[in-house]
């Protein structure tokens, strides 16, 4: 009996914390895309931010009060020249020269 014969078919099957060979890691959990538990996720106060999170794309204009609320929540200062991404939400605050207003876009 050689070394290869002894370990043939056993690699990865008897390890305690690793997946067996041929099993995908994403099939292990119920929700493979969730890295942060639901109870620890940020609850956004702005309704426009919340509605954009549930959509694949969209665009909303912001008034001064809404912009101030978003600036306070995400800790940034709005600049017309630089778009600002809001964390890892995929939502971006930028200035639209056609509307001449700040917009929230995904």
N, C-alpha and C positions, 0 to 999 in steps of 0.2 A: 504494500500500500504506500503510495507516494503522498507528498504534501498536498498536491493538487487534488488527488482523489479524496483525501480526508475532508478538505474544505469545499469541495464542489457542491454548490447549491446552498451552502450554509451562510455565506457572507451576507450580513445585514439582517438575517432572520432572528437571531438570538440576542440582538442588542436591545437594551432596555429603553433607551430614549431616542432611538433613531427609527425612521421608517424602514420597513423591509424594502428590498429591491423591487422596483416596479410600481411602487405606490407613490402617488403624487402628494406632496405636502399640502396642497390646497384642498384636497379632499378630506383632510383630517378634521377640520373644524366646520361648524355649521355656517359661519359667515367668514370666509377667508379674507375678505376685503376690509374688515373692521379691525383696526389696530388699537383704537381707543375705545374702551367700554362706553356704552351709551350714557351711563350715569356720570361720566367724567367729561363728556363733550360740552362744548360751549353752547349756551343758549343765546341766540342772537336776538336783540331787542327790536331791531328794525324789520318791519314786515317785508320790505322790498328785498332785503338780503335773504330772508327765509324763503321767499317765494322763488328766488333765483337758484337757491341750493337744490330745490326739487325739480328744476327744469334743465334740459340739456343746453339751452342757450336762451338769451333774452337781453333786454336793455330797458332801463328805467332812468328817467331824469330825476335829479335830486334838487330839493330846495335847500335853503341855508340851514334850516333847523335839522333836516335829515342828515345833511353833510356833517354838521357839528356832532350829531349823535354817533355817526359811524366813526368819525375821527377819535372821539372819546373811547369808543368801544375797542377799536383796533390800534389805538395809540400811535397815530401818525398825523402829520400836518399836510393838508392838501396842497399840491403844487400843480398849476396848469400845464407846465412843461413835461412833468414826469407822471406817467400812470402808476398807480399803486395797487399791487395785488393784496387782497385781504386774506392773509394767512395761507392755508392750504385749501381754501374753499373753492378756488377756481374763479372767483368773482374779482373784478377789477374796477377801481374808481379812476376815471379819467375825464378830461375836459373835451367836450365835443364842440369844435369851432362852428359847425353849421347851426346847432341849437344855441350856442353861446351859453351853455350851462354844464355843470358837472353831471356825468352819467355813471350809472352802475351797470356793468356789462359782464356777461358770461359767454 
